[in-house]
Amino acid sequence: MTSIFHRHMGAAFGRLHPEIRRRFSVGLDSGQACVGRGTMERIHHGAPFVKPFLRLGGTRNILVPREGRDVPFVIENFPYTDSFGRETVTFVRSFHLPRHVHRFDATMVLGPGRDCILDYLGTHQHLASDLYMSAEPDGSLLIRSGTHRFREGPVDVRVPSVIAGDAEVRESFDEDTGRFRIQVRVTNRYFGHLFGYEGSFTAEYVDVGAHPPRAGLRPVREEARA
């Protein structure tokens, strides 16, 4: 039984820490979902000119338009079959900032040829990014983004590098605390740091047969284009 992440990584999946392997084994074959709860020690933005773009993205649950420290956090990873018959895993992150809960939504499917994971962002899957996963020597997981594309109706364009954000995610497991550690950085090759967060969480695994994705977890619109 293999998840979309195992199929993408192949033999490298076995070099991940066992707890990371378990977390990224969620899928239709395993019949399990994962819900993580913890605290993001810091949510941070880049230069002031970035904030209007973050606010715009926040209207569709893309990135987080506010900064904060010691922010309660939930991540929900539920597998399901989308309307195009593809195995899909939700990555819905909720940041409980004062007076408002901000969500950063993504849904992931296995890319054509298994050479990447397709990461559809937001409530309407307007943005799609290629993700490449690798195992680090210490058993942590490194995720780097590649090409980004924007899809809306007949529009299907590659996002130019001058405005694209390159994401790097590192997830590890701390055996001393029994918690997952995560660090996210989004940068632009011309303008530097745009957005990021880091913190830790614990994970609970649930049977998706008894607990399917709750209402509002799946995107409003699904995109077929890879």
DALINWO-V211361 format. One record per helix or strand of 2 or more residues. SS is the DSSP state (2 for helix, 1 for strand). FROM is the first residue (numbers start at 0). TO is the last residue. If there is no record, write none. Layout:
((SS/FROM/TO) (SS/FROM/TO))
//
This chain:
((2/3/14) (2/17/22) (1/31/44) (2/47/57) (1/67/76) (1/78/80) (1/86/89) (1/91/96) (1/99/103) (1/105/109) (2/111/113) (1/116/120) (1/126/134) (1/140/151) (1/154/157) (1/165/173) (1/178/187) (1/191/206))
//
